[in-house]
Amino acid sequence: MAAEILPSIAHMRAGDHYCGIFRTDEDHRQLVVDFVRDGVARGEKMLYLVHLHTSAHVEKILREAGIDVGPLFASGQLEIRAAKDAYLTNGEFIPEQMIALLKEATEVALAEGYPALRATGEMSWALSGDPGSERLVEYEALLNNFFPDSKCIAFCQYDRRRFDAEMLLDILHVHPKVLFGTKGCDNRDMYFVPPASFLEADRNNAVLDRWLHNLSSGHQIA
């Protein structure tokens, strides 16, 4: 009998931009396994960018979950790369170049006959202090201009044990959808701030305006 995929993963569609904030290795493993399993079921191309884990580790947990990765690797449907090889161009992180790479990878997947590209990355690479890594949140905000009309699904991995609260608050601001543990949450009317507002010079006022708007649009006390 086929394993049941987490509802939070099964609801993902092309154009979705999720962050995953997890606290345990068990939650991380389940998210990764189901993200790939769902991609296999839909016949999508998959790109996994590793940092804390090795390609061998990811392959191992997929095999242990009953996913036959051999044909996926052989056909190119599943590709695992080192995160820094993708995110850092000549040793520097440039958000616009990474978005261009993601766009190109999506176009290649479509040209190869896949209905969409499914991408996930371990964002811990940004904690290493490489040049440009301070632009991570800007990059995540700019992605929201790319995803809505794309044939790409993204799940950005954030380990709560490694990222501080200040960073994760900003991460919530720039992701319209969130995986918290293994639960999926729609963040668009909660903490998400559209990129045009979030990237204003006075970010705090933009965030405050958005939150007050969301608050006033919700349930009001008579």
Backbone as ProteinMPNN parsed JSONL, in Angstrom:
{"seq_chain_A": "MAAEILPSIAHMRAGDHYCGIFRTDEDHRQLVVDFVRDGVARGEKMLYLVHLHTSAHVEKILREAGIDVGPLFASGQLEIRAAKDAYLTNGEFIPEQMIALLKEATEVALAEGYPALRATGEMSWALSGDPGSERLVEYEALLNNFFPDSKCIAFCQYDRRRFDAEMLLDILHVHPKVLFGTKGCDNRDMYFVPPASFLEADRNNAVLDRWLHNLSSGHQIA", "coords_chain_A": {"N_chain_A": [[0.841, -1.195, 0.0], [0.552, 2.221, -0.836], [2.38, 4.837, 0.747], [0.9, 7.335, 2.808], [0.788, 10.731, 1.969], [1.796, 13.691, 3.63], [-0.791, 16.038, 4.352], [-0.072, 18.756, 4.242], [1.986, 18.799, 2.393], [0.803, 17.567, 0.193], [-0.986, 19.489, -0.652], [0.494, 21.374, -1.988], [1.162, 23.414, -4.819], [2.148, 24.348, -8.198], [3.835, 27.412, -8.284], [3.723, 27.953, -5.616], [5.295, 29.176, -2.662], [6.925, 28.178, -0.046], [8.102, 28.272, 3.36], [9.806, 26.086, 5.538], [9.732, 25.534, 8.89], [11.221, 23.863, 11.372], [11.783, 21.75, 14.252], [12.812, 19.279, 14.873], [14.689, 16.345, 13.904], [13.127, 14.321, 12.999], [10.748, 15.537, 12.025], [11.878, 17.01, 9.946], [12.868, 14.96, 8.305], [10.473, 13.691, 7.542], [9.178, 15.715, 6.089], [10.962, 16.084, 3.95], [11.013, 13.525, 2.74], [8.288, 13.214, 2.003], [7.98, 15.405, 0.327], [9.566, 14.712, -1.843], [8.375, 12.234, -2.496], [5.804, 13.061, -3.266], [6.465, 14.584, -5.47], [7.404, 12.584, -7.179], [5.036, 11.167, -7.563], [3.573, 13.019, -9.006], [5.048, 13.312, -11.246], [6.975, 15.303, -11.491], [9.942, 17.342, -11.938], [12.734, 17.341, -9.725], [14.705, 19.222, -7.481], [17.174, 19.262, -5.102], [18.898, 21.056, -2.718], [21.608, 20.653, -0.777], [23.084, 21.201, 2.478], [23.655, 21.082, 5.418], [23.281, 18.377, 5.469], [24.458, 15.501, 3.656], [24.544, 14.443, 0.209], [24.489, 11.687, 0.173], [23.267, 11.111, 2.611], [20.657, 12.136, 2.244], [19.837, 10.531, 0.122], [19.855, 8.086, 1.458], [17.789, 8.341, 3.436], [15.621, 8.568, 1.783], [15.625, 6.126, 0.449], [15.199, 4.435, 2.625], [12.617, 5.106, 3.176], [11.299, 3.825, 1.233], [11.449, 4.778, -1.355], [12.42, 4.417, -4.625], [15.264, 5.489, -5.629], [17.16, 5.163, -7.573], [16.301, 5.004, -10.414], [15.317, 7.609, -10.533], [17.532, 9.271, -10.217], [19.016, 8.379, -12.405], [17.461, 9.117, -14.606], [17.448, 11.803, -14.32], [15.376, 13.04, -13.096], [15.437, 13.55, -10.393], [17.655, 15.606, -8.746], [20.475, 16.24, -6.797], [22.285, 18.752, -5.301], [25.137, 20.549, -3.955], [24.371, 23.145, -1.763], [25.844, 25.556, -1.648], [27.125, 25.589, -4.091], [25.133, 26.334, -5.77], [23.922, 28.662, -4.668], [26.018, 30.456, -4.251], [27.774, 32.464, -6.34], [30.821, 32.532, -7.773], [31.777, 32.625, -5.175], [30.135, 34.466, -3.901], [26.947, 35.561, -2.739], [24.313, 36.468, -4.722], [21.249, 37.67, -4.95], [19.616, 38.181, -7.286], [20.892, 36.707, -9.277], [20.588, 34.105, -8.339], [17.83, 33.815, -8.475], [17.523, 33.99, -11.222], [18.83, 31.63, -11.926], [17.082, 29.754, -10.833], [14.823, 30.268, -12.342], [15.774, 29.542, -14.881], [16.282, 26.816, -14.438], [13.701, 25.921, -14.066], [12.615, 26.39, -16.595], [14.144, 24.607, -18.09], [13.289, 22.181, -16.993], [10.615, 22.156, -17.838], [11.003, 22.128, -20.606], [12.046, 19.612, -20.865], [9.856, 18.101, -20.58], [8.603, 17.844, -18.135], [5.938, 18.674, -15.831], [6.382, 20.613, -13.913], [8.837, 22.226, -11.795], [10.182, 21.166, -8.789], [11.563, 22.404, -5.979], [13.862, 22.386, -3.262], [15.726, 23.616, -0.483], [18.392, 23.556, 1.895], [18.651, 26.045, 4.067], [20.618, 26.724, 5.8], [23.119, 27.226, 4.822], [23.431, 29.947, 4.651], [24.275, 30.825, 7.094], [26.946, 30.733, 7.286], [28.393, 32.986, 6.81], [29.29, 33.864, 4.334], [30.174, 36.12, 1.632], [27.573, 38.352, 0.831], [25.597, 36.833, 2.018], [24.101, 38.134, 3.883], [22.011, 39.113, 2.497], [19.964, 37.34, 2.399], [17.229, 37.449, 3.34], [16.22, 39.472, 1.752], [16.422, 38.205, -0.725], [14.569, 36.102, -0.355], [12.245, 37.621, -0.196], [12.169, 38.804, -2.768], [11.754, 36.544, -4.31], [9.043, 36.222, -4.269], [8.076, 37.708, -6.316], [8.669, 36.18, -8.449], [7.548, 33.556, -8.192], [4.542, 33.389, -8.354], [3.547, 33.256, -11.084], [4.904, 31.16, -12.092], [6.04, 27.813, -12.968], [6.968, 26.469, -10.775], [7.654, 25.018, -7.607], [8.506, 25.74, -4.313], [10.243, 24.941, -1.331], [11.671, 26.165, 1.363], [14.11, 25.377, 3.662], [14.283, 25.768, 7.119], [15.941, 25.337, 10.008], [14.894, 25.419, 13.225], [16.539, 25.194, 15.394], [18.903, 26.289, 14.671], [18.651, 28.795, 13.445], [18.194, 32.135, 14.561], [15.636, 33.859, 16.509], [15.082, 36.456, 15.558], [15.842, 36.383, 12.862], [14.068, 34.411, 11.911], [11.615, 35.632, 12.292], [11.672, 37.553, 10.257], [11.768, 35.766, 8.139], [9.219, 34.651, 8.253], [7.813, 36.899, 7.449], [8.258, 36.981, 4.724], [7.323, 34.758, 3.439], [4.575, 33.436, 1.902], [3.323, 31.057, 2.523], [3.585, 28.517, 5.019], [5.325, 25.821, 6.483], [5.003, 24.503, 9.525], [6.671, 22.621, 11.689], [5.249, 19.725, 10.706], [2.921, 20.698, 9.799], [0.844, 22.499, 7.579], [0.454, 25.973, 6.912], [-1.445, 28.799, 5.998], [-0.133, 31.819, 5.362], [-0.73, 34.265, 4.326], [-2.61, 36.159, 5.169], [-1.702, 36.721, 7.629], [1.232, 37.082, 8.749], [2.7, 37.596, 6.505], [4.284, 39.883, 4.285], [3.948, 41.725, 1.383], [6.453, 41.833, -1.234], [7.017, 44.425, -2.357], [6.36, 46.179, -0.329], [7.783, 45.139, 1.857], [10.438, 45.485, 1.136], [10.863, 48.164, 1.303], [12.583, 51.16, 2.379], [12.032, 51.826, 5.049], [11.465, 49.357, 6.708], [10.271, 48.41, 9.094], [8.035, 50.064, 9.507], [6.55, 49.373, 7.276], [5.993, 46.683, 7.795], [4.524, 46.98, 10.158], [2.307, 48.475, 9.202], [1.148, 46.553, 7.524], [0.491, 44.513, 9.333], [-1.34, 45.834, 10.986], [-3.327, 46.357, 9.125], [-4.115, 43.698, 8.543], [-5.033, 42.983, 11.048], [-7.196, 44.75, 11.46], [-8.865, 43.835, 9.506], [-9.757, 41.47, 10.377], [-11.594, 39.517, 12.84], [-13.575, 41.594, 14.774], [-13.999, 43.273, 17.904], [-17.082, 43.997, 19.247]], "CA_chain_A": [[0.0, 0.0, 0.0], [1.348, 3.445, -0.939], [2.4, 5.644, 1.963], [0.083, 8.543, 2.736], [1.593, 11.953, 1.968], [1.299, 14.732, 4.528], [-1.676, 17.005, 3.691], [0.635, 20.018, 4.009], [2.763, 18.617, 1.17], [-0.113, 17.218, -0.901], [-1.691, 20.696, -1.098], [1.387, 22.264, -2.722], [0.912, 23.558, -6.248], [3.095, 25.202, -8.906], [3.678, 28.811, -7.905], [3.758, 28.074, -4.159], [6.576, 29.484, -2.03], [6.821, 27.798, 1.364], [9.247, 28.019, 4.225], [9.571, 25.043, 6.523], [10.411, 25.793, 10.161], [11.078, 22.612, 12.118], [12.632, 21.639, 15.443], [13.318, 17.922, 15.078], [15.152, 15.616, 12.727], [12.005, 13.499, 12.53], [9.893, 16.379, 11.181], [12.63, 17.323, 8.733], [12.91, 13.757, 7.471], [9.159, 13.437, 6.955], [8.93, 16.74, 5.082], [11.803, 15.808, 2.782], [10.539, 12.295, 2.101], [6.996, 13.428, 1.36], [8.177, 16.372, -0.753], [10.059, 13.935, -2.989], [7.367, 11.239, -2.853], [4.736, 13.745, -3.984], [7.018, 14.941, -6.775], [7.416, 11.367, -7.986], [3.651, 10.858, -7.92], [3.085, 13.989, -9.988], [5.925, 13.315, -12.411], [7.687, 16.586, -11.559], [11.386, 17.319, -11.758], [13.038, 17.736, -8.354], [16.05, 19.731, -7.201], [17.425, 19.356, -3.666], [20.175, 21.707, -2.417], [21.995, 20.208, 0.563], [24.16, 21.895, 3.169], [23.966, 20.357, 6.65], [23.287, 16.958, 5.153], [25.143, 15.123, 2.422], [23.709, 13.775, -0.786], [24.352, 10.288, 0.585], [22.283, 11.06, 3.701], [19.33, 12.324, 1.667], [19.538, 9.305, -0.623], [19.605, 7.018, 2.438], [16.466, 8.453, 4.059], [14.622, 8.311, 0.74], [15.579, 4.669, 0.241], [14.585, 3.832, 3.818], [11.179, 5.38, 3.098], [10.733, 3.008, 0.167], [11.507, 5.469, -2.645], [13.463, 3.87, -5.486], [15.9, 6.695, -6.153], [18.036, 4.844, -8.692], [15.758, 5.505, -11.687], [15.137, 9.065, -10.464], [18.841, 9.858, -10.508], [19.439, 7.992, -13.754], [16.692, 9.876, -15.595], [17.602, 13.234, -14.066], [14.173, 13.606, -12.477], [15.878, 14.027, -9.082], [19.044, 16.083, -8.73], [20.913, 16.763, -5.502], [23.502, 19.56, -5.441], [25.565, 21.292, -2.782], [23.691, 24.444, -1.752], [26.756, 26.666, -1.937], [27.432, 25.602, -5.522], [24.025, 27.015, -6.45], [23.637, 29.984, -4.123], [27.184, 31.345, -4.269], [28.406, 32.609, -7.641], [32.189, 33.022, -7.528], [31.97, 32.845, -3.742], [29.273, 35.544, -3.392], [25.517, 35.36, -2.947], [23.656, 37.577, -5.411], [19.862, 37.2, -5.076], [19.1, 38.224, -8.65], [21.476, 35.604, -10.039], [19.986, 32.858, -7.883], [16.48, 33.773, -9.03], [17.701, 33.666, -12.641], [19.163, 30.211, -11.993], [15.851, 29.013, -10.557], [13.975, 30.431, -13.523], [16.347, 28.726, -15.958], [16.076, 25.409, -14.096], [12.283, 25.646, -14.316], [12.432, 26.329, -18.046], [14.754, 23.359, -18.549], [12.391, 21.098, -16.591], [9.453, 22.183, -18.724], [11.458, 21.714, -21.935], [12.272, 18.173, -20.794], [8.564, 17.435, -20.533], [8.033, 17.786, -16.782], [4.913, 19.708, -15.651], [6.827, 21.643, -12.976], [10.057, 21.99, -11.034], [9.966, 21.145, -7.343], [12.889, 22.702, -5.44], [13.994, 22.599, -1.825], [17.105, 23.888, -0.111], [18.741, 23.731, 3.306], [19.081, 27.435, 4.074], [21.703, 26.89, 6.776], [24.323, 27.725, 4.142], [23.521, 31.396, 4.844], [24.832, 31.115, 8.417], [28.403, 30.587, 7.228], [29.017, 34.304, 6.703], [29.853, 34.123, 3.006], [29.777, 37.43, 1.093], [26.231, 38.438, 0.284], [24.632, 36.025, 2.757], [23.219, 39.038, 4.624], [20.891, 39.452, 1.611], [19.068, 36.194, 2.336], [15.823, 37.817, 3.493], [15.887, 40.206, 0.53], [16.228, 37.177, -1.752], [13.296, 35.419, -0.111], [11.179, 38.56, -0.555], [12.147, 38.946, -4.228], [11.21, 35.317, -4.902], [7.589, 36.337, -4.363], [7.765, 38.284, -7.629], [8.922, 35.13, -9.435], [6.776, 32.322, -8.067], [3.109, 33.289, -8.677], [3.256, 32.888, -12.472], [5.877, 30.156, -12.51], [5.74, 26.396, -12.82], [7.947, 26.027, -9.784], [7.227, 24.903, -6.213], [9.704, 25.806, -3.477], [10.158, 24.705, 0.115], [12.944, 26.621, 1.924], [14.227, 24.679, 4.94], [14.866, 26.53, 8.223], [16.029, 24.561, 11.253], [14.667, 26.333, 14.356], [17.639, 25.041, 16.341], [20.09, 26.966, 14.153], [18.348, 30.187, 13.116], [17.673, 32.856, 15.723], [14.249, 34.323, 16.398], [15.023, 37.666, 14.733], [15.878, 35.965, 11.464], [12.866, 33.665, 11.565], [10.511, 36.596, 12.167], [11.752, 38.077, 8.891], [11.432, 34.672, 7.228], [7.756, 34.589, 8.235], [7.315, 38.056, 6.701], [8.489, 36.889, 3.281], [6.797, 33.51, 2.887], [3.106, 33.421, 1.97], [2.87, 29.795, 3.092], [4.545, 28.048, 6.006], [5.253, 24.509, 7.105], [5.483, 24.588, 10.907], [6.736, 21.191, 11.926], [4.728, 19.101, 9.484], [1.606, 21.296, 9.558], [0.846, 23.584, 6.617], [-0.279, 27.163, 7.357], [-1.559, 29.904, 5.044], [0.41, 32.987, 6.064], [-0.956, 35.477, 3.53], [-3.369, 37.144, 5.937], [-1.157, 36.744, 8.983], [2.493, 37.809, 8.915], [3.33, 37.852, 5.213], [4.303, 41.26, 3.792], [4.326, 41.696, -0.033], [7.825, 42.311, -1.427], [7.122, 45.869, -2.61], [6.302, 46.849, 0.975], [8.825, 44.655, 2.758], [11.749, 45.967, 0.712], [10.964, 49.606, 1.487], [13.683, 51.569, 3.259], [11.552, 51.751, 6.42], [10.83, 48.043, 6.752], [9.441, 48.236, 10.284], [6.737, 50.713, 9.293], [5.825, 48.577, 6.29], [5.495, 45.504, 8.508], [3.476, 47.434, 11.07], [1.117, 48.809, 8.411], [0.542, 45.315, 7.052], [-0.107, 43.813, 10.47], [-2.524, 46.579, 11.417], [-4.35, 46.09, 8.111], [-4.619, 42.35, 8.764], [-5.769, 42.984, 12.316], [-8.47, 45.45, 11.295], [-9.694, 43.086, 8.579], [-10.186, 40.245, 11.051], [-12.73, 39.575, 13.76], [-13.522, 42.8, 15.603], [-14.776, 43.277, 19.143], [-18.208, 44.936, 19.083]], "C_chain_A": [[0.881, 1.252, 0.0], [1.262, 4.241, 0.348], [1.58, 6.91, 1.755], [0.971, 9.775, 2.848], [0.959, 12.975, 2.898], [0.365, 15.685, 3.774], [-0.981, 18.323, 3.367], [1.476, 19.968, 2.745], [1.837, 18.377, -0.019], [-0.845, 18.436, -1.45], [-0.805, 21.65, -1.896], [1.068, 22.247, -4.212], [1.985, 24.44, -6.873], [2.795, 26.659, -8.595], [3.723, 29.031, -6.413], [5.18, 28.301, -3.658], [6.415, 29.278, -0.527], [8.162, 27.957, 2.071], [8.848, 26.892, 5.169], [10.395, 25.354, 7.753], [10.164, 24.581, 11.051], [12.093, 22.581, 13.26], [13.295, 20.278, 15.591], [13.776, 17.299, 13.773], [14.02, 14.78, 12.139], [11.083, 14.303, 11.618], [10.586, 16.703, 9.859], [12.624, 16.136, 7.779], [11.563, 13.526, 6.788], [8.826, 14.453, 5.864], [9.695, 16.439, 3.795], [11.292, 14.59, 2.018], [9.24, 12.545, 1.351], [7.076, 14.44, 0.22], [8.643, 15.647, -2.017], [9.001, 12.929, -3.438], [6.236, 11.871, -3.66], [5.204, 14.174, -5.37], [7.067, 13.763, -7.716], [6.003, 11.06, -8.475], [3.115, 11.774, -9.004], [3.95, 14.044, -11.247], [6.683, 14.612, -12.587], [9.195, 16.387, -11.431], [11.7, 17.892, -10.38], [14.503, 18.132, -8.203], [16.186, 19.909, -5.698], [18.817, 19.942, -3.469], [20.547, 21.42, -0.971], [23.08, 21.113, 1.151], [24.558, 21.146, 4.429], [24.086, 18.857, 6.388], [24.042, 16.716, 3.847], [24.141, 14.519, 1.449], [23.456, 12.333, -0.383], [23.313, 10.148, 1.694], [20.869, 11.19, 3.153], [18.918, 11.071, 0.901], [19.16, 8.175, 0.338], [18.197, 7.128, 3.02], [15.352, 8.237, 3.036], [14.489, 6.805, 0.493], [14.883, 3.987, 1.418], [13.074, 4.038, 3.826], [10.517, 4.627, 1.95], [10.715, 3.664, -1.195], [12.684, 4.908, -3.444], [14.155, 5.029, -6.204], [16.789, 6.415, -7.37], [17.519, 5.368, -10.025], [15.583, 7.023, -11.695], [16.444, 9.782, -10.776], [19.25, 9.593, -11.953], [18.739, 8.821, -14.824], [16.891, 11.383, -15.46], [16.378, 13.871, -13.438], [14.481, 14.156, -11.088], [17.349, 14.394, -9.153], [19.35, 16.644, -7.353], [22.234, 17.487, -5.718], [23.884, 20.163, -4.089], [24.973, 22.694, -2.859], [24.636, 25.579, -2.156], [27.144, 26.731, -3.406], [26.356, 26.348, -6.298], [23.883, 28.457, -5.986], [24.807, 30.964, -4.249], [27.832, 31.332, -5.655], [29.765, 33.263, -7.435], [32.37, 33.42, -6.072], [31.092, 33.918, -3.139], [27.81, 35.229, -3.694], [24.898, 36.623, -3.534], [22.223, 37.132, -5.69], [19.349, 37.142, -6.511], [19.643, 37.066, -9.503], [20.887, 34.264, -9.626], [18.569, 32.72, -8.423], [16.534, 33.43, -10.518], [18.02, 32.186, -12.824], [17.912, 29.361, -11.788], [14.895, 29.088, -11.743], [14.47, 29.555, -14.668], [16.108, 27.243, -15.694], [14.624, 25.003, -14.332], [12.029, 25.498, -15.813], [13.012, 25.042, -18.623], [13.84, 22.179, -18.221], [11.181, 21.017, -17.517], [9.835, 21.701, -20.131], [11.7, 20.216, -21.993], [10.966, 17.385, -20.662], [7.95, 17.29, -19.161], [6.994, 18.897, -16.62], [5.343, 20.845, -14.74], [8.183, 21.253, -12.406], [9.721, 22.11, -9.559], [11.339, 21.296, -6.693], [12.836, 22.882, -3.934], [15.464, 22.775, -1.479], [17.273, 24.049, 1.383], [19.38, 25.108, 3.457], [20.172, 27.737, 5.097], [22.995, 27.364, 6.138], [24.533, 29.209, 4.431], [24.108, 31.785, 6.188], [26.356, 31.067, 8.422], [29.134, 31.913, 7.071], [29.656, 34.595, 5.364], [29.392, 35.484, 2.493], [28.402, 37.388, 0.455], [25.187, 37.675, 1.064], [23.689, 36.888, 3.591], [22.008, 39.458, 3.787], [19.86, 38.316, 1.506], [17.595, 36.605, 2.384], [15.347, 38.627, 2.283], [15.598, 39.233, -0.603], [14.878, 36.487, -1.595], [12.115, 36.326, -0.466], [11.05, 38.676, -2.073], [11.589, 37.709, -4.922], [9.699, 35.407, -5.092], [7.138, 37.094, -5.611], [7.902, 37.236, -8.73], [7.885, 34.008, -9.391], [5.357, 32.352, -8.608], [2.781, 32.84, -10.1], [4.182, 31.792, -13.002], [5.317, 28.747, -12.405], [6.76, 25.769, -11.865], [7.304, 26.012, -8.403], [8.491, 24.935, -5.368], [9.362, 25.621, -2.01], [11.547, 25.013, 0.679], [13.056, 26.111, 3.362], [14.954, 25.53, 5.983], [14.779, 25.719, 9.508], [15.953, 25.536, 12.433], [15.8, 26.277, 15.357], [18.872, 25.817, 15.917], [19.862, 28.446, 13.848], [17.762, 30.891, 14.34], [16.287, 33.42, 15.434], [14.129, 35.547, 15.496], [14.995, 37.311, 13.248], [14.569, 35.279, 11.062], [11.626, 34.55, 11.524], [10.496, 37.196, 10.762], [11.373, 37.006, 7.871], [9.915, 34.498, 7.143], [7.169, 35.735, 7.413], [7.357, 37.837, 5.193], [8.047, 35.562, 2.669], [5.282, 33.48, 3.023], [2.541, 32.141, 2.561], [3.986, 29.189, 3.935], [4.266, 26.597, 6.378], [5.838, 24.667, 8.501], [5.47, 23.182, 11.475], [6.307, 20.521, 10.64], [3.348, 19.654, 9.121], [1.726, 22.453, 8.569], [-0.032, 24.73, 7.069], [-0.282, 28.211, 6.244], [-1.207, 31.19, 5.788], [0.035, 34.308, 5.402], [-1.728, 36.552, 4.281], [-2.914, 37.213, 7.39], [0.082, 37.645, 9.04], [3.183, 38.155, 7.606], [3.183, 39.318, 4.814], [4.748, 41.214, 2.327], [5.7, 42.344, -0.256], [7.947, 43.815, -1.636], [7.107, 46.659, -1.311], [7.482, 46.444, 1.849], [10.191, 45.229, 2.415], [11.865, 47.491, 0.733], [12.089, 49.926, 2.467], [13.282, 51.448, 4.725], [10.748, 50.464, 6.585], [9.88, 47.904, 7.936], [8.071, 48.878, 10.118], [5.898, 49.931, 8.284], [5.214, 47.338, 6.939], [4.345, 45.893, 9.431], [2.192, 47.758, 10.315], [0.39, 47.542, 7.955], [-0.169, 44.59, 8.186], [-1.373, 44.52, 10.945], [-3.671, 46.394, 10.423], [-4.976, 44.713, 8.326], [-5.475, 42.278, 10.026], [-7.151, 43.614, 12.144], [-9.421, 44.713, 10.371], [-10.254, 41.81, 9.21], [-11.394, 40.455, 11.935], [-12.569, 40.764, 14.699], [-14.419, 42.644, 16.822], [-15.873, 44.349, 19.001], [-18.079, 46.098, 20.07]], "O_chain_A": [[1.849, 1.328, 0.756], [0.203, 4.316, 0.971], [1.566, 7.484, 0.666], [1.819, 9.846, 3.738], [-0.264, 13.11, 2.948], [0.692, 16.104, 2.664], [-1.263, 18.939, 2.34], [1.662, 20.993, 2.089], [2.056, 18.915, -1.104], [-1.283, 18.42, -2.6], [-1.302, 22.641, -2.43], [0.747, 21.206, -4.785], [2.658, 25.194, -6.17], [1.642, 27.088, -8.636], [3.758, 30.177, -5.965], [6.135, 27.705, -4.155], [5.836, 30.113, 0.167], [9.221, 27.799, 1.464], [7.683, 26.769, 5.547], [11.622, 25.431, 7.678], [9.027, 24.309, 11.437], [13.108, 23.277, 13.24], [14.246, 20.137, 16.36], [13.322, 17.667, 12.69], [13.963, 14.559, 10.929], [10.678, 13.819, 10.561], [9.967, 16.675, 8.795], [12.399, 16.298, 6.58], [11.511, 13.203, 5.601], [8.257, 14.094, 4.833], [9.148, 16.529, 2.696], [11.156, 14.626, 0.795], [9.099, 12.139, 0.198], [6.322, 14.344, -0.748], [8.172, 15.933, -3.118], [8.755, 12.787, -4.636], [5.763, 11.281, -4.632], [4.436, 14.134, -6.331], [6.806, 13.904, -8.911], [5.795, 10.736, -9.644], [2.299, 11.361, -9.827], [3.617, 14.745, -12.202], [7.006, 14.99, -13.713], [9.657, 15.386, -10.883], [11.026, 18.812, -9.915], [15.406, 17.475, -8.721], [15.398, 20.628, -5.084], [19.8, 19.407, -3.98], [19.88, 21.887, -0.048], [23.88, 21.705, 0.427], [25.671, 20.627, 4.515], [24.892, 18.165, 7.01], [24.231, 17.63, 3.045], [23.034, 14.137, 1.829], [22.357, 11.81, -0.566], [22.561, 9.174, 1.718], [19.978, 10.439, 3.551], [17.784, 10.607, 1.021], [18.247, 7.399, 0.058], [17.481, 6.129, 3.096], [14.266, 7.776, 3.385], [13.384, 6.283, 0.348], [14.078, 3.075, 1.231], [12.337, 3.244, 4.41], [9.317, 4.771, 1.717], [10.046, 3.176, -2.106], [13.821, 4.93, -2.973], [13.694, 5.492, -7.248], [17.131, 7.335, -8.113], [18.229, 6.109, -10.705], [15.688, 7.654, -12.748], [16.463, 10.772, -11.507], [19.766, 10.479, -12.636], [19.348, 9.186, -15.83], [16.549, 12.146, -16.363], [16.328, 15.088, -13.26], [13.855, 15.122, -10.652], [18.184, 13.59, -9.569], [18.575, 17.429, -6.807], [23.185, 16.916, -6.251], [23.05, 20.271, -3.191], [25.062, 23.356, -3.893], [24.255, 26.462, -2.925], [27.457, 27.806, -3.917], [26.626, 26.924, -7.352], [23.741, 29.368, -6.802], [24.594, 32.173, -4.345], [28.371, 30.313, -6.087], [29.853, 34.404, -6.98], [33.026, 34.415, -5.763], [31.272, 34.262, -1.971], [27.478, 34.704, -4.757], [24.949, 37.698, -2.936], [21.997, 36.304, -6.573], [18.718, 36.162, -6.906], [18.931, 36.519, -10.345], [20.704, 33.381, -10.464], [18.152, 31.621, -8.791], [15.7, 32.675, -11.019], [17.539, 31.557, -13.766], [17.708, 28.368, -12.486], [14.245, 28.105, -12.1], [13.675, 28.902, -15.344], [15.771, 26.494, -16.611], [14.348, 23.878, -14.748], [11.316, 24.592, -16.245], [12.437, 24.454, -19.54], [13.636, 21.291, -19.049], [10.776, 19.93, -17.927], [9.084, 20.961, -20.766], [11.574, 19.609, -23.056], [10.974, 16.154, -20.637], [6.889, 16.682, -19.02], [7.151, 19.964, -17.213], [4.751, 21.924, -14.775], [8.619, 20.107, -12.52], [9.051, 23.053, -9.139], [12.189, 20.418, -6.835], [11.888, 23.455, -3.397], [16.337, 22.167, -2.097], [16.41, 24.608, 2.06], [20.515, 25.32, 3.029], [20.597, 28.884, 5.236], [23.882, 27.855, 6.836], [25.668, 29.683, 4.457], [24.412, 32.957, 6.408], [26.984, 31.33, 9.447], [30.359, 31.964, 7.185], [30.491, 35.494, 5.267], [28.324, 35.955, 2.882], [28.1, 36.509, -0.352], [23.994, 37.842, 0.81], [22.606, 36.441, 3.968], [21.084, 40.085, 4.303], [18.994, 38.335, 0.632], [16.8, 36.156, 1.558], [14.206, 38.482, 1.845], [14.64, 39.415, -1.355], [14.14, 36.307, -2.563], [11.1, 35.852, -0.977], [9.94, 38.651, -2.604], [11.013, 37.813, -6.005], [9.138, 34.749, -5.969], [5.948, 37.118, -5.926], [7.325, 37.378, -9.808], [7.401, 33.564, -10.432], [4.972, 31.4, -9.287], [1.814, 32.104, -10.294], [4.233, 31.533, -14.204], [4.254, 28.525, -11.825], [7.321, 24.703, -12.119], [6.505, 26.889, -8.072], [9.452, 24.23, -5.674], [8.33, 26.084, -1.524], [12.484, 24.234, 0.502], [12.185, 26.387, 4.186], [16.088, 25.958, 5.768], [13.693, 25.452, 10.024], [16.837, 26.373, 12.614], [16.003, 27.233, 16.105], [19.796, 25.991, 16.712], [20.779, 29.257, 13.978], [16.943, 30.323, 15.063], [15.828, 33.455, 14.293], [13.163, 35.659, 14.742], [14.217, 37.875, 12.478], [14.031, 35.547, 9.988], [10.681, 34.249, 10.795], [9.436, 37.33, 10.15], [10.734, 37.301, 6.861], [9.386, 34.226, 6.065], [6.144, 35.564, 6.753], [6.575, 38.441, 4.459], [8.358, 35.275, 1.514], [4.759, 33.498, 4.137], [1.41, 32.128, 3.047], [5.168, 29.324, 3.618], [3.115, 26.2, 6.563], [7.031, 24.933, 8.65], [4.407, 22.609, 11.717], [6.927, 20.722, 9.595], [2.686, 19.127, 8.227], [2.613, 23.296, 8.707], [-1.14, 24.507, 7.556], [0.749, 28.476, 5.626], [-1.899, 31.592, 6.723], [0.445, 35.368, 5.874], [-1.514, 37.741, 4.046], [-3.636, 37.696, 8.263], [-0.022, 38.833, 9.345], [4.146, 38.922, 7.595], [2.121, 39.919, 4.974], [5.834, 40.706, 2.047], [6.066, 43.286, 0.446], [8.894, 44.425, -1.137], [7.767, 47.693, -1.202], [8.104, 47.284, 2.5], [11.015, 45.44, 3.305], [12.847, 48.048, 0.242], [12.493, 49.087, 3.271], [14.084, 51.02, 5.556], [9.517, 50.48, 6.6], [8.796, 47.339, 7.793], [7.061, 48.311, 10.534], [4.678, 49.839, 8.422], [4.066, 46.987, 6.67], [3.318, 45.216, 9.477], [1.107, 47.361, 10.739], [-0.839, 47.475, 7.996], [-1.291, 44.112, 8.022], [-2.366, 43.869, 11.269], [-4.834, 46.288, 10.815], [-6.198, 44.565, 8.3], [-6.503, 41.602, 10.061], [-8.151, 43.078, 12.622], [-10.633, 44.921, 10.425], [-11.123, 41.154, 8.635], [-12.122, 41.439, 11.801], [-11.533, 40.912, 15.346], [-15.452, 41.977, 16.777], [-15.575, 45.494, 18.664], [-18.928, 46.99, 20.088]]}, "name": "protein", "num_of_chains": 1, "seq": "MAAEILPSIAHMRAGDHYCGIFRTDEDHRQLVVDFVRDGVARGEKMLYLVHLHTSAHVEKILREAGIDVGPLFASGQLEIRAAKDAYLTNGEFIPEQMIALLKEATEVALAEGYPALRATGEMSWALSGDPGSERLVEYEALLNNFFPDSKCIAFCQYDRRRFDAEMLLDILHVHPKVLFGTKGCDNRDMYFVPPASFLEADRNNAVLDRWLHNLSSGHQIA"}
